[in-house]
């Protein structure tokens, strides 16, 4: 086969037209390395080798572009190249080259990720670790040494201010679920929750009156008291306080 035409393409690539009316797109590096500007007569075997070499370059350059957008783990790069249908040899060679050049560095990625999560989000250590494991990081390499106490206190203070009309028990449950979902283990915040105290005496009266007014014509007094007691308990009020309130409000 003879190369009959060269046509400039994008990203340092050229489209080469062959005498059999087919065309291939090659990187400039491949063309120079194979001396294709002078040696225009190539066999099918040579063409296969050229395409193989060019695929290696292509995998390298598209991965560089992928990494330029943000840091990636080795696992992410591997998954990215697999989706592009590159074979294992090309993927392994590409990753080895990029690791050698410093483009892929999981240790650096771990430190950067933990720092960003700590400084820019409310995520706790368990969630940070879980997210890193999902990115292919070995759990044994993840060391989170930051102090989360101040962050936890700020989260709890904010939740208390927003939900200050909840009963103490309901508020503690609400905050506990919220912190666990953020990735904080119970032992990190349990002491802070034990110090929470809302004005249950004040708000239970409001809750009682609302329930009473809504259902007073639906149930007799005994059933109504049981219904109110159940509703107030579901809202997190202590049984002693509930009984005391019902007794007081009935007078």
GIHUJO-V137815 format. One record per helix or strand of 2 or more residues. SS is the DSSP state (H for helix, E for strand). FROM is the first residue (numbers start at 0). LEN is the number of residues. If there is no record, write none. Layout:
SS/FROM/LEN + SS/FROM/LEN
This chain:
E/1/7 + E/12/6 + E/22/5 + H/27/6 + H/43/26 + H/73/10 + H/87/13 + H/105/15 + H/124/10 + H/138/3 + H/148/14 + H/167/15 + H/185/8 + H/199/16 + H/220/14 + H/238/12
